[in-house]
Amino acid sequence: MQRRDFITFLHGAVLAFVVAATFAAPVAAQSGEPIKIGYGVALTGGLAPNGKSALLAQKIWEEDTNAKGGLLGRSVKLIYYDDQTNPAAIPGIYTKLLDVDQVDLIIGGYGTTMVAAAMPIAMQRKKVFIGLFATALNGEFNYPNYFSMIPTGPDPKPSYTKGFFELAMRQNPKPQTVAILAADTGHGLYACEGARENAKAIGLSVVYDRRYPAATTDLAPAVRAIAQTNPDLVIVCSYPPDSVGMVRAVSKIGFKPKMIGGAMVGLQSTATKTELGPLLNGWTNFDFWLPVPKMQGAGAHELMKKYQARASVESVDALGYYMAPWSYAQLQVLQQAIVATESLDDAKLGDYIRNHNFKTVVGDVRFGADGELTQSRLLQVQFQNIKSNDLAQFKDISTQIVVWPAEYESGNLIYPYEKAK
């Protein structure tokens, strides 16, 4: 080969290599399987309204993350199955996720009993596990790689009713007696245990303390029994279907304690609010997030705007105040740990999550003992001035007054309860 021909050949080969490398580099950056994150979520059954709301927020996180290039140079993919609000379905779901779908990571679904049912598998497989709205779970399991995405803080059981009791004891005259009614499973048991602790600490006399089967929706007999004890305060520790039943029973019977509510799951749901409408006036109950200024972390406004624009199309909770911010933040914690460690190794991720702060749409969070958040951010909210069953009045949170704690207050408690009716 002559020199000129060789140089021409060499130039051509170099050019071909450069062109190939130019086109191959982006392909390599995008190559490989997506990072798969698996979990069960309630899409049917009693917890479905909140489960569906959580899922939409998690889908938005998936889209937001992929739009920014994914994680570790790979896209992310959520793989989820309907747990049907049935703890018995959970072991099969997580076994399938790990053995068949071969997900890289798992997270907890929504609710105490659902997350509890998955814990043995997470522990056996040594997986980092971030639960969503599971109350005081790790006191039983003591698993170091479990983290609880719930704003109940380091002492979760009493936290649901702490603010309720503090508000009550500011009144004049102070209440003397309390009745406690609870669903006999999961959240109901934990929250009523905490209510007993709070009542004892402030010297209230417990005049009624009963449980009911979790499937109960006709609470009229229980309300009549409570009314016979004439308590000043009534704490209810319930799940969505029975929460609705309780509000209706109290209205039907005309029962009027000085304060009522406390630890009822379901009253945070937009569908429940619009269903019950003015029947909610005067009820004081916990909530996890409302769009008051001091609760909006970076990106919260953008998340809620995206969520609410899609909610009606996807037939989920129209406002999403209760589930969306914390569900999105659940995945933000995992995301930031992956980025910081440059790893999907569960042990490394667990070590990182235990020892670092995370910036999320609900603000800065940090995990402490038992994987609980180091700071409680639980609210007590009183429903006031609800005139109808119209959705718009719940988007304007003037009907949902944050009455505790002081740093988030948006108005004053109306006491006794019947004055708000």
Summary of the structure (lengths in Angstrom):
residues: 421
radius of gyration: 25.0
end to end distance: 99.2
largest distance: 109.9
contacts: 1479
relative contact order: 0.13
helix: 48%
strand: 18%
